[in-house]
Amino acid sequence: MDRLRAMELFLSISKTESFSETARQFGVSATSVSRMITDFESELNVKLLMRSTRQVVLTEAGQEYARELEGILWNIGQAHRNITEIRSAPKGTLRVHSRMMFGLGVLPALVADFRREYPDIHIELVLSESKTDLRRNNFDIDFRISPPVEAGLKRRILFRSERYLVASPSYLKRRAPLREPTDILQHECMAYLLPGGQPSWRFRRDGAIEEVSFKPRHVTNSGVALQELARLGEGIALLDDYTVHRDISSGTLVRLLPDYQITNTTFEEGMYATILDTATIPAKIRLFLDFVASQVSGEALRFSAYGKSGARHVASESAQAPAVDAAGAAGEARQAEA
């Protein structure tokens, strides 16, 4: 019996809950799949699946075995990929997951630059506002805003950051100034959507922590939306420092209560590159992480990296725009008036 193939077939059935779908994926007949699984169960002397005409259900032993196999088969596949990479130039698909603001504000420019250095590595970039299960969802890297706590993961901190309370000058002109944390209760505050009860922010100064709950004017699961609402004068938002650095420097937003550290979750904040804990790191993952770290690690770099894609786009558009003939334009205007 091909034990490895039997393991692969069983794991596929545990996910598809179908002999026929697994047979289609492996290019064999459903009868062959059924026979191999039956022989496999006989060898193990354990019932892994309960079959009926309508469905396939894993037994308790089958569920436990599927959980064990998923990691084992992934490691076997990774070992094959690693040995192939040793003998060839870095290539293949790199699947990257990221939180939204880092993914929109920082990664596009880095992906473009990385591709120029390593044209045979193709990046699939998926963004969301939550962490992902790397193995189950087949991602190589997950960029997170907090350190991973799950077993079987490695982390690499790219930078540490703070969160700033910010609001637009137009909003602040019509409201009372903020001098202490409880003053936010007299203001329009906008919250990031988190599970639980009423939104709150935690303020830390000189080791003392004060938590203030508030009724939000707006709630959203998008930091990008919070930033835009703050720019529009809708109220006060709590955002990562590197995402609002340009806005503060330009005067679009104003930082509030700068003597406090402020958070809505944990004070251990930053950007963490999370990967699976394997014996060796595939070359394409290592190269991309080293490249990203070289562009964003440290205060100066993390501040300058955010929004670089947009700045490049504006510069490119300006360079490509046709020159305006001022004299010709004035003449045309005079003709139009006549």
Buried (B, 14 or more C-beta within 10 A) or exposed (E): EEEEBBBBBBBBBBEBBBBEBBBBBBEBEBEEBBEBBEEBBEEBEEEBBEEEEEEBEBBEBBEEBBEEBBEEBBBEEBEEBBEEBEEEEBBBEBBBBBBBBBBBBBBBBBBEEBEEEBEEBEBEBEBEBEBBEBBEEEBBBBBBBBBBEEEEBEBBEBBBBBBBBBBBEEBBEEBEEBEEBEBBEEBBBBBBEEEEEEBEBBBBBEEEEEEBEBEBBBEBEBBBBBBEBBBEBBBBBBBBBBBBBBBBEEEBBBBBBEEBBBBBEEEEBBBBBBBBEBEBBBBBBBBBBEBBBEBBBEEEBBBBBBBBBBEEEEEEEEEEEEEEEEEEEEEEEEEEEE
